[in-house]
């Protein structure tokens, strides 16, 4: 008996022989043939019924393990990019207000410099010429 690799399984449809390794969407074992596998085939949770990452989500991609998916949300203090690149945060200061250096769409605003704290939150400061602080906008 040979163990399956690349996140594949011997159970399920598509397996001609009891020992043939196949990729099964929804089994919670990410295979190299799947973009995600969150152990179900429900839509709207980040991993589609066909094991594709849904728009504006990001999913973990450890082969052989269940994918963990989360929606990329501006204002949650985490700088993230969705797997499909439809959401690409330059900063995330924990709110969706404009005028504080990080816009409501999590883009750095002109005239501000943003750094990421140890906790992952963006801290933005207005760049003022002559304030004796060396910054770049």
Secondary structure, DSSP 4 states (H G I P E B T S, - for coil): -----TT-BSSSTT-SSTT--B--TTSS---TT-S---SS--TTSSB-TTS-BPTTEEE---TTS---EEE--TTSS---B-TTSS-B-S---SS--SSSSB-TTS-BPTTEEEEE-TTS-EEEEE--TTSS-----
